[in-house]
Amino acid sequence: MGRGRQKAKQTKVARELKYFSPDTNYRALERELGSNGHTESERRTSVVDTDDEDDDYRRWLDDDR
């Protein structure tokens, strides 16, 4: 295949991708994003405070005993 044909094919594919807009399935998206089993409030409360490194070290030591 010559360079002209190859470039024309690439241009055609690029144009198709640029103007292609599939229908969005919001229910499937919601299911996928919410599949980890956590609610929004659980995500907010599960943030660990890492400011006090000594406290984390003490917890690790206590777990070994």
C-alpha positions in Angstrom: 0.0 0.0 0.0 1.4 3.4 -0.9 1.8 6.3 1.5 -1.2 8.1 0.0 -3.6 5.3 0.6 -2.2 4.7 4.1 -2.5 8.4 5.0 -6.1 8.4 3.7 -7.0 5.4 5.8 -5.5 7.0 8.9 -7.4 10.3 8.2 -10.6 8.4 7.7 -10.2 6.5 11.0 -9.2 9.6 12.9 -12.3 11.5 11.5 -14.5 8.6 12.5 -13.1 8.5 16.1 -13.4 12.3 16.4 -17.0 12.5 15.5 -18.1 9.2 17.0 -20.3 9.7 20.1 -21.7 6.5 21.5 -24.8 6.6 23.8 -23.7 6.6 27.4 -25.1 3.9 29.7 -25.3 5.8 33.0 -26.7 2.8 34.9 -23.8 0.6 33.9 -21.4 3.4 34.8 -23.0 3.9 38.2 -22.8 0.1 38.8 -19.1 0.1 37.8 -18.2 3.0 39.9 -20.2 1.8 42.9 -19.0 -1.8 42.7 -16.4 -1.5 45.5 -19.1 -1.8 48.1 -18.5 1.5 49.9 -20.9 4.3 50.3 -19.8 7.9 50.0 -19.9 8.5 53.8 -17.8 5.3 54.3 -15.2 6.7 51.9 -15.0 10.0 53.7 -14.5 8.3 57.1 -12.0 5.8 55.9 -9.3 8.5 55.4 -6.4 7.7 57.7 -4.6 10.6 59.5 -0.9 10.2 58.7 0.3 13.3 60.6 1.3 11.3 63.7 3.8 8.7 62.5 4.6 7.6 66.1 1.0 6.6 66.7 1.1 4.4 63.6 4.3 2.8 64.8 2.8 2.1 68.2 -0.2 0.4 66.6 2.1 -1.8 64.6 4.0 -2.8 67.7 0.8 -3.5 69.6 -0.4 -5.8 66.8 2.7 -8.0 67.1 2.2 -8.7 70.8 
